[in-house]
Amino acid sequence: MKNKSYVDVLIVGAGISGIGSAVHLCNQLPTKSFVVLEAFKTFGGTWHMHTYPGIRSDSDLYTFGYRFKPWTGAPIATAAQIMKYMGEVIDEHGLAKHIRYQHKITGASWSSADNLWTVDVLRTDTNEKVQYTTNFLWMGQGYYKHSQGYTPEWPGMDKYKGRIVHPQTWSNDIDYKDKNVLVIGSGATTATIVPAMAADCKHITVLQRSPTYFWTGRNANDLADTLRQLEINEEWIHEIVRRKVLFDQQAVTKLASEEPEFLKKTLIDNVRSLLDPDYDVDKHFTPKYRPWQQRLAFVPDGDLFAGIKSGKASMVTDEIESFTENGVLLKSGEEIGADLIITATGFNLSVLGEIPFVVDGKAVDFAQTVTYRGMMFTGVPNMAWVFGYFRASWTLRVDLMGDFICRLLQHMDETHSHKVTPQLRPQDAEMPIGSWMDPENFNPNYLMRSQHLMPKRGNVSEWQHNQDYWVEREILPTASLVDGCLTYS
């Protein structure tokens, strides 16, 4: 085939994972050749494709930002601010020449005879088919389907005369000024979109089947502000504030497991303090699950609750019986009228971008593999998938995995190995095998819907995706590369 190119490492995705991975590769293994393949026309991933009103981070940027690039703005940032930050990273590290935009991967095949991946690519700008060969695939394409969000099928949706839109496919022609808007769902997207739209809507209603935990705070960091007053270097400020945020987050995570009722009361009392005394917090803001069994949604400056208190927004906790011509009929018998319905109901999990993978002529079914440390998979050579944290900023694991993968590649060079494959050791033969994530530990709906598609986990740390950053930051930097979990040739 024409246009066939070889690189030592092929990075998939120019979002927060792929760009961070590329920087670590450049800094730690500067002699390695690489490209970054990106299906979109520009970098950014989530922050490029999501355009719904108010799109912002739900993690603070001192930890969502990379460890190697100081964050200097407000802790909760808009998509535009994050894109600007990522653009600076690309410029500062000379990554632009390595990125190939509008390159959509259609398949990847490993040959043990050649110790190479052959990656089939469609250039969506020219409709040209090209190929790359590489010794190592570094997958940073994210974990959800970009083309379509998750919207349940409710009875009567075809009867509704208004527009139904999922935030993931928001378009600029959506008019909500002076309209009655219904938002279905109550997670982080709802906490973002409702305050951003409330001022322009006639009224905005949030319909939730069950409540979510929220926490609030100023969109500022007092420690960072104080250090800047003292004219401390920004690199120092970034590191100090980052450590303080992680220290505080670790305390909350510990409370969630050791004193869940205390943490639950603290979170709910905080919400109660932001609403009128007679507001039914028990009904609308008291979840049935433990704190941190699902992600806590952060509300900067309490803006969601300000909208409710002002009367511009309201919460309804009920289930949908059916859609009607003018809105939705609830199981309680109430009908909510709406000119526009937004389904903030989550996303569809995507395993490795739904790319067809083949190893030595055999199609890979990832659900039949066991994960090695939540990044590699039994029987699949020379490939790693960047999968971040749910309870801490995703990017923290981008940095940790960057170090680990570069250390692995360096080890392969030193031992003259061309192939590395995770495999269960003899002592793992009778190990209980379970789902990717223990539902008792973490159980958001998107994961529960699709967990059967994900790789499996064992009951020892090497064969699990550990969601505890504070444990992994101690384990991964010194984890043995020769403990029998990884085989080399």
Secondary structure, DSSP 8 states (H G I E B T S, - for coil): --SEEEEEEEEE--SHHHHHHHHHHHHH-TT--EEEE-SSSSS-THHHH--STT-B-SS-HHHHS-TTS---S-SS-BHHHHHHHHHHHHHHTT-GGGEETTEEEEEEEEETTTTEEEEEEEETTTTEEEEEEEEEEEE-S-SEEEEEE-----TTGGG--SEEE-GGG--TT---TT-EEEEE--SHHHHHHHHHHHTTSSEEEEEESS---EEEE-SS-HHHHHHHHTT--HHHHHHHHHHHHHHHHHHHHHHHHH-HHHHHHHHHHHHHHTS-TTS-HHHHS--SS-TTSS--EEEETTHHHHHHHHTSEEEEE--EEEE-SSEEEETTS-EEE-SEEEE---EEE-GGGG--EEETTEE--GGGSBEETTTEETT--SEEE----SSS-HHHHHHHHHHHHHHHHHHHHHTT---EEE---GGGTT---B-SS-TTT---HHHHHHGGGS-BB-SSGGGS----HHHHHHHGGG--S-SSSEEE-
